[in-house]
Amino acid sequence: MKRVDDAAVVLDQAGMTYTVRSAEAIGTRSLRARLRGGASGLRTNTVEALQPLSLVVRRGESVGVIGTNGSGKSTLMKLVTGQLHPTTGHVFAATTPVMLGVNAALVRQVSGEDNIMLGCLAMGMSQVEAEAKYDSIVELSGLEPKALQLPLKAYSSGMASRLQFAIATAVDPDILVIDEALNTGDAQFRARTRSRIDQLREQAGCVFLVSHSMSTIQEMCTRAIWIEQGVLTMDSGAKSVTKTYARYTRKKARGDHEGALALLEAERGVLKRTHVTWPDGARPDRVSAP
Ligand SMILES: Nc1ncnc2c1ncn2[C@@H]1O[C@H](COP(=O)(O)OP(=O)(O)OP(=O)(O)O)[C@@H](O)[C@H]1O
């Protein structure tokens, strides 16, 4: 049983199945299907992206989220931020999570400087608060004053990531979700990012970090979860999860599918499942979709 008194985020048997209208139902029947003719088949498809899983993430934790392409990591993060409602179970968060993703809103046509102000205002700061945060955002971004005058469309992806990270963390979020946004950064940016994440954790926040880079997860996370084919497979210290996952991907890469499957099943067999219990009155607010 997991008590949730000091939890920042709790998933209680949360799962997600997408329902997608088939190509024919939306009037774009494939050429192959048209050439074959015959019956049209289903008009809707379902994708079970995430099987029901339970997790308790406490204040002060930074949790890496790993797994192969299409395994359900982004879906899980969207459940945490409330962008999606789970189709089974519940997701709770103590405060509204801030999502820092590859597509987080930066305006391409306006300068870096204006993006800082717009971003701060969009996150609910007053103009005075935004002005007060301005210098620290510039410092964290590590961008030169000259670069801040340029429109975002002239930035490299690494420069845009720096700015995005610096803006998103300016509000000192309690719960920060970073989905693949740090992979373009250089060594200096990684060092700054790491110390900012540590700072947020020290302030009793928690961080989720989705990445395909095992070194990034090891460097920045205290804990990691491995999701494979929509199933929670491992939940433990960042080092041990990333090492096991690396063994799994190596087996797959050299065509040892049986070995990879055996490893997957072994980990699932020993995974300690979380059963959430709520002490009276301690349940955090439910995350609501925008
Ligand atoms: N809006 C959607 N509608 C239907 N299916 C979706 C949708 N979004 C994701 N999926 C499906 O859900 C599964 C999980 O996708 P998700 O994006 O969560 O994986 P991921 O682990 O983040 O992948 P990647 O590492 O490639 O970013 C995939 O099979 C994907 O095709």
The ligand as an ORCA input file, in Angstrom:
! r2SCAN-3c Opt
* xyz 0 1
  N      -3.710     11.335    -30.639
  C      -3.505     10.031    -30.822
  N      -4.437      9.279    -31.427
  C      -4.261      7.963    -31.608
  N      -3.173      7.276    -31.220
  C      -2.201      7.973    -30.621
  C      -2.311      9.382    -30.393
  N      -1.192      9.800    -29.767
  C      -0.420      8.712    -29.614
  N      -1.021      7.610    -30.124
  C      -0.519      6.223    -30.108
  O      -0.274      5.854    -28.763
  C       0.913      5.091    -28.648
  C       1.857      5.779    -27.669
  O       2.279      7.035    -28.252
  P       3.187      8.077    -27.444
  O       3.343      9.286    -28.285
  O       2.645      8.239    -26.077
  O       4.563      7.275    -27.376
  P       6.017      7.765    -26.966
  O       6.572      6.712    -26.073
  O       5.980      9.134    -26.421
  O       6.759      7.731    -28.376
  P       8.087      8.512    -28.895
  O       9.258      7.989    -28.121
  O       8.150      8.064    -30.324
  O       7.856      9.966    -28.754
  C       1.458      4.939    -30.068
  O       1.002      3.705    -30.565
  C       0.827      6.085    -30.823
  O       0.636      5.746    -32.166
*
